[in-house]
Every structure is written in structure tokens, then in C-alpha cells.
């Protein structure tokens, strides 16, 4: 049976991308489709000019939103929504806003291996490392450790990242996304139909069923 094609435009610094992906997974289960789904992960850097070493999160968020108090209020709202999706955000553990380019290159490595289960595990684990554990996902060592726990070879992963492999694909994917008019994430395409934002599971389930109906017609 032909799989339903899904592409997920995301950034690991975006909390709504993790929440949206969890809702997508719930929507897939709820739709109970008679055909499989195939998910592609499309990188989109929200902070492409972020220093390689990242920034102090309090400093960055204060500059971006005008005050640390406002930032904390927004964090609390996001954390409450995340709980409904089944994950714990621990912003009190997050001290830095990372550069996510290396993490995107790691995802390119996973995609090149072609193991959908391990790629999904890696994707979820990078988000969890940052938002739940407060780890710096801009660091090579952190990413290699996360990859190893997701079932990837640590030495091969480190070599891939040290050689800068995957970078061209990350940059090209972002160029194409901009050509498509994508300006924010998460943006999910289900058989070419765009869904913007961290929509509830029912929205994704409905879109999946609609895609199935179109293919049947």
C-alpha cells in the first residue's frame, strides 16, 4: 500500500514543534489508517545567525520579548500546554539558547541511515534533552550521546558531524522552504496540504483521512 507522505518543518528551539509533533503522532493513531505514513523531517532554523556557542537564555529572551518576566509567563503557558500533550517542560533547567544547526545536521545523518524508528526516537530525544533536561543541544558531545542512546553508532555520528556533512542539505532544505513561503514552524504538509502551528490531534487526524479519501478518489 502506498504510504501517506508527511513532511514536518521544524526547529529544535521551537517548543510548539515538539508539542505539534506529539499531537501529529496522536492524530495518526486516532485516524487508524489502513495505509502507512512516511514522515520526512525538514530543518528550519529560527535563529540562523545565533552564535555557534549559543547565548545565555535569560539575556536572549529578555532582549527578544522585552522582559524576563514576560518570557517566564510565556514559558508557563507553553509548559501547561505541553503537559496536555504528555511531556514535561522544565524551563528552570534551561540556561542557554543553543544554535541548532548541528542538531539539524544530526537529523540528516539519521535520515541517511534510513531507519524510521531510530530517526523518530532521535527527533524526540533531542527535544526532550533541551526542554525537559535543560541540556545544550548545540554541543557536539551532547548530540553524539543523544544519538547513541537512540541506537546510532557514536563514532560514526561524531565523524559525520565533525566533517560538516549534512550541512549542504540543511541549507538547501531551508532555501526550498523559504521559496514555499514558510516563515514559521511547525508547518506540516500532509500530501502537500499545509497545516500551520501545533494543531490538536483531531485536526491532524482529519487531514490524514482527507488525504486518504483523495488518494482513493
C-alpha positions as a Markdown table, in Angstrom:
| # | Residue | x | y | z |
|---|---|---|---|---|
| 1 | Unk | 0.0 | 0.0 | 0.0 |
| 2 | Unk | 1.3 | 3.5 | -0.8 |
| 3 | Unk | 2.2 | 5.5 | 2.2 |
| 4 | Unk | 0.7 | 8.9 | 3.0 |
| 5 | Unk | 3.6 | 11.4 | 2.7 |
| 6 | Unk | 4.1 | 13.8 | 5.6 |
| 7 | Unk | 6.8 | 16.5 | 5.9 |
| 8 | Unk | 7.5 | 18.3 | 9.1 |
| 9 | Unk | 9.2 | 21.7 | 9.0 |
| 10 | Unk | 10.7 | 22.2 | 12.5 |
| 11 | Unk | 13.4 | 23.7 | 14.7 |
| 12 | Unk | 14.6 | 22.1 | 17.9 |
| 13 | Unk | 14.5 | 25.5 | 19.6 |
| 14 | Unk | 10.7 | 25.7 | 19.0 |
| 15 | Unk | 8.6 | 24.3 | 21.8 |
| 16 | Unk | 5.5 | 24.2 | 19.6 |
| 17 | Unk | 7.3 | 22.0 | 17.2 |
| 18 | Unk | 7.6 | 19.3 | 19.8 |
| 19 | Unk | 4.1 | 19.7 | 21.0 |
| 20 | Unk | 2.8 | 19.8 | 17.4 |
| 21 | Unk | 4.7 | 16.6 | 16.6 |
| 22 | Unk | 3.3 | 14.8 | 19.6 |
| 23 | Unk | -0.2 | 15.9 | 18.5 |
| 24 | Unk | 0.6 | 14.7 | 15.0 |
| 25 | Unk | 1.5 | 11.3 | 16.4 |
| 26 | Unk | -1.8 | 11.2 | 18.4 |
| 27 | Unk | -3.6 | 12.2 | 15.2 |
| 28 | Unk | -2.0 | 9.3 | 13.3 |
| 29 | Unk | -3.1 | 6.9 | 16.0 |
| 30 | Unk | -6.6 | 8.3 | 16.1 |
| 31 | Unk | -7.0 | 8.2 | 12.3 |
| 32 | Unk | -6.3 | 4.4 | 12.4 |
| 33 | Unk | -5.4 | 4.5 | 8.7 |
| 34 | Unk | -5.3 | 1.3 | 6.6 |
| 35 | Unk | -2.1 | 2.6 | 4.9 |
| 36 | Unk | 1.3 | 3.5 | 6.5 |
| 37 | Unk | 2.6 | 7.1 | 6.8 |
| 38 | Unk | 6.1 | 8.3 | 5.8 |
| 39 | Unk | 7.5 | 11.2 | 7.7 |
| 40 | Unk | 10.2 | 13.5 | 6.4 |
| 41 | Unk | 11.9 | 16.0 | 8.8 |
| 42 | Unk | 12.7 | 19.3 | 7.1 |
| 43 | Unk | 15.0 | 21.7 | 9.0 |
| 44 | Unk | 14.1 | 25.3 | 9.5 |
| 45 | Unk | 16.4 | 27.5 | 11.7 |
| 46 | Unk | 14.5 | 30.2 | 13.6 |
| 47 | Unk | 17.8 | 31.7 | 14.7 |
| 48 | Unk | 20.2 | 31.2 | 11.7 |
| 49 | Unk | 22.6 | 33.9 | 13.0 |
| 50 | Unk | 22.8 | 32.6 | 16.5 |
| 51 | Unk | 26.4 | 32.3 | 17.7 |
| 52 | Unk | 27.8 | 28.8 | 17.4 |
| 53 | Unk | 28.1 | 28.6 | 21.2 |
| 54 | Unk | 24.5 | 29.9 | 21.7 |
| 55 | Unk | 23.5 | 32.6 | 24.2 |
| 56 | Unk | 22.6 | 33.0 | 27.8 |
| 57 | Unk | 18.8 | 32.2 | 27.6 |
| 58 | Unk | 17.8 | 34.9 | 30.1 |
| 59 | Unk | 19.7 | 37.5 | 28.1 |
| 60 | Unk | 18.4 | 36.3 | 24.8 |
| 61 | Unk | 14.7 | 36.1 | 25.8 |
| 62 | Unk | 14.8 | 39.4 | 27.7 |
| 63 | Unk | 16.1 | 41.1 | 24.5 |
| 64 | Unk | 13.6 | 39.3 | 22.3 |
| 65 | Unk | 10.4 | 39.8 | 24.4 |
| 66 | Unk | 11.2 | 43.0 | 26.4 |
| 67 | Unk | 11.5 | 41.5 | 29.9 |
| 68 | Unk | 12.4 | 38.3 | 31.7 |
| 69 | Unk | 9.1 | 38.4 | 33.5 |
| 70 | Unk | 7.2 | 38.3 | 30.2 |
| 71 | Unk | 9.4 | 35.5 | 28.9 |
| 72 | Unk | 8.6 | 33.4 | 32.1 |
| 73 | Unk | 4.9 | 34.0 | 31.6 |
| 74 | Unk | 5.1 | 32.7 | 28.1 |
| 75 | Unk | 7.2 | 29.7 | 29.3 |
| 76 | Unk | 4.5 | 28.8 | 31.8 |
| 77 | Unk | 1.8 | 28.9 | 29.2 |
| 78 | Unk | 3.8 | 26.6 | 26.9 |
| 79 | Unk | 4.7 | 24.2 | 29.7 |
| 80 | Unk | 1.0 | 23.9 | 30.6 |
| 81 | Unk | 0.1 | 23.0 | 27.0 |
| 82 | Unk | 3.0 | 20.6 | 26.8 |
| 83 | Unk | 1.5 | 18.7 | 29.8 |
| 84 | Unk | -1.7 | 18.0 | 27.8 |
| 85 | Unk | 0.5 | 16.5 | 25.1 |
| 86 | Unk | 2.2 | 14.3 | 27.6 |
| 87 | Unk | 5.6 | 15.8 | 28.1 |
| 88 | Unk | 7.2 | 17.9 | 30.9 |
| 89 | Unk | 9.0 | 21.2 | 30.1 |
| 90 | Unk | 11.5 | 22.2 | 32.7 |
| 91 | Unk | 12.5 | 25.7 | 31.8 |
| 92 | Unk | 14.2 | 26.2 | 35.1 |
| 93 | Unk | 16.9 | 23.8 | 33.9 |
| 94 | Unk | 17.4 | 25.6 | 30.6 |
| 95 | Unk | 20.3 | 28.1 | 30.9 |
| 96 | Unk | 21.3 | 28.6 | 27.2 |
| 97 | Unk | 19.6 | 29.2 | 23.9 |
| 98 | Unk | 21.5 | 27.0 | 21.5 |
| 99 | Unk | 22.5 | 27.2 | 17.9 |
| 100 | Unk | 20.5 | 24.3 | 16.4 |
| 101 | Unk | 22.4 | 23.8 | 13.1 |
| 102 | Unk | 24.5 | 20.9 | 14.3 |
| 103 | Unk | 21.3 | 19.2 | 15.6 |
| 104 | Unk | 19.8 | 19.6 | 12.2 |
| 105 | Unk | 22.9 | 18.0 | 10.6 |
| 106 | Unk | 22.5 | 15.1 | 13.0 |
| 107 | Unk | 19.0 | 14.6 | 11.7 |
| 108 | Unk | 20.4 | 14.5 | 8.2 |
| 109 | Unk | 22.7 | 11.7 | 9.4 |
| 110 | Unk | 19.7 | 9.8 | 10.8 |
| 111 | Unk | 17.8 | 10.2 | 7.6 |
| 112 | Unk | 20.7 | 9.0 | 5.6 |
| 113 | Unk | 20.7 | 5.7 | 7.6 |
| 114 | Unk | 17.1 | 5.1 | 6.7 |
| 115 | Unk | 15.8 | 3.7 | 9.9 |
| 116 | Unk | 12.5 | 5.4 | 10.6 |
| 117 | Unk | 12.1 | 4.1 | 14.1 |
| 118 | Unk | 15.5 | 5.3 | 15.2 |
| 119 | Unk | 15.1 | 8.6 | 13.4 |
| 120 | Unk | 11.8 | 9.2 | 15.2 |
| 121 | Unk | 13.4 | 8.3 | 18.6 |
| 122 | Unk | 16.3 | 10.7 | 17.9 |
| 123 | Unk | 14.0 | 13.5 | 16.9 |
| 124 | Unk | 12.0 | 13.2 | 20.2 |
| 125 | Unk | 15.2 | 12.7 | 22.2 |
| 126 | Unk | 16.7 | 16.0 | 21.0 |
| 127 | Unk | 13.6 | 17.9 | 22.0 |
| 128 | Unk | 13.5 | 16.2 | 25.4 |
| 129 | Unk | 17.2 | 16.8 | 26.1 |
| 130 | Unk | 16.6 | 20.5 | 25.7 |
| 131 | Unk | 13.1 | 21.2 | 27.0 |
| 132 | Unk | 12.9 | 18.6 | 29.7 |
| 133 | Unk | 16.5 | 18.1 | 30.8 |
| 134 | Unk | 18.0 | 21.5 | 30.0 |
| 135 | Unk | 20.9 | 20.2 | 28.1 |
| 136 | Unk | 22.8 | 22.3 | 25.5 |
| 137 | Unk | 21.9 | 20.7 | 22.2 |
| 138 | Unk | 24.3 | 22.9 | 20.4 |
| 139 | Unk | 27.2 | 20.9 | 21.7 |
| 140 | Unk | 28.8 | 18.0 | 19.7 |
| 141 | Unk | 29.3 | 15.8 | 22.7 |
| 142 | Unk | 25.7 | 16.2 | 23.8 |
| 143 | Unk | 24.3 | 15.3 | 20.3 |
| 144 | Unk | 26.6 | 12.3 | 20.0 |
| 145 | Unk | 25.4 | 11.0 | 23.3 |
| 146 | Unk | 21.8 | 11.5 | 22.4 |
| 147 | Unk | 22.3 | 9.7 | 19.1 |
| 148 | Unk | 24.0 | 6.8 | 20.7 |
| 149 | Unk | 21.1 | 6.4 | 23.1 |
| 150 | Unk | 18.7 | 6.4 | 20.2 |
| 151 | Unk | 20.6 | 3.5 | 18.7 |
| 152 | Unk | 23.1 | 5.2 | 16.3 |
| 153 | Unk | 26.8 | 4.4 | 16.2 |
| 154 | Unk | 28.5 | 7.1 | 18.3 |
| 155 | Unk | 31.8 | 7.1 | 16.4 |
| 156 | Unk | 30.2 | 7.3 | 13.0 |
| 157 | Unk | 27.9 | 10.0 | 14.3 |
| 158 | Unk | 30.8 | 12.1 | 15.6 |
| 159 | Unk | 32.8 | 11.7 | 12.4 |
| 160 | Unk | 29.8 | 12.8 | 10.3 |
| 161 | Unk | 29.3 | 15.9 | 12.3 |
| 162 | Unk | 33.0 | 16.8 | 12.6 |
| 163 | Unk | 33.3 | 16.6 | 8.8 |
| 164 | Unk | 30.5 | 19.0 | 8.4 |
| 165 | Unk | 28.4 | 16.6 | 6.5 |
| 166 | Unk | 24.7 | 17.2 | 6.1 |
| 167 | Unk | 25.2 | 21.0 | 6.2 |
| 168 | Unk | 24.6 | 21.5 | 2.5 |
| 169 | Unk | 21.3 | 19.5 | 2.8 |
| 170 | Unk | 20.2 | 21.6 | 5.8 |
| 171 | Unk | 20.8 | 24.9 | 3.9 |
| 172 | Unk | 19.2 | 23.6 | 0.7 |
| 173 | Unk | 16.1 | 22.4 | 2.6 |
| 174 | Unk | 15.8 | 25.8 | 4.3 |
| 175 | Unk | 16.1 | 27.6 | 0.9 |
| 176 | Unk | 13.3 | 25.5 | -0.6 |
| 177 | Unk | 11.1 | 26.1 | 2.5 |
| 178 | Unk | 11.6 | 29.9 | 2.0 |
| 179 | Unk | 10.6 | 29.5 | -1.6 |
| 180 | Unk | 7.4 | 27.7 | -0.5 |
| 181 | Unk | 6.6 | 30.7 | 1.7 |
| 182 | Unk | 7.2 | 29.0 | 5.0 |
| 183 | Unk | 8.1 | 31.7 | 7.6 |
| 184 | Unk | 7.3 | 29.9 | 10.8 |
| 185 | Unk | 7.3 | 26.4 | 12.3 |
| 186 | Unk | 5.8 | 24.0 | 12.9 |
| 187 | Unk | 4.5 | 23.7 | 9.4 |
| 188 | Unk | 3.3 | 20.2 | 8.5 |
| 189 | Unk | 2.5 | 19.1 | 4.9 |
| 190 | Unk | 0.2 | 16.1 | 4.6 |
| 191 | Unk | 0.2 | 15.0 | 0.9 |
| 192 | Unk | 1.0 | 18.6 | 0.0 |
| 193 | Unk | -1.6 | 20.3 | 2.2 |
| 194 | Unk | -0.1 | 22.6 | 4.7 |
| 195 | Unk | -1.1 | 22.7 | 8.4 |
| 196 | Unk | 0.5 | 25.5 | 10.4 |
| 197 | Unk | 1.0 | 25.5 | 14.1 |
| 198 | Unk | 0.7 | 22.9 | 16.9 |
| 199 | Unk | -2.8 | 21.9 | 16.0 |
| 200 | Unk | -4.8 | 19.5 | 18.1 |
| 201 | Unk | -4.7 | 15.8 | 17.3 |
| 202 | Unk | -8.2 | 15.9 | 15.7 |
| 203 | Unk | -7.0 | 18.4 | 13.1 |
| 204 | Unk | -4.2 | 16.1 | 12.0 |
| 205 | Unk | -6.5 | 13.0 | 12.1 |
| 206 | Unk | -9.0 | 14.8 | 9.8 |
| 207 | Unk | -6.3 | 15.9 | 7.4 |
| 208 | Unk | -4.9 | 12.4 | 7.2 |
| 209 | Unk | -8.4 | 11.0 | 6.5 |
| 210 | Unk | -8.9 | 13.7 | 3.8 |
| 211 | Unk | -5.6 | 12.7 | 2.2 |
| 212 | Unk | -6.7 | 9.1 | 2.2 |
| 213 | Unk | -10.0 | 10.0 | 0.6 |
| 214 | Unk | -8.3 | 12.0 | -2.1 |
| 215 | Unk | -6.0 | 9.1 | -2.9 |
| 216 | Unk | -8.9 | 6.7 | -3.1 |
| 217 | Unk | -10.8 | 9.0 | -5.5 |
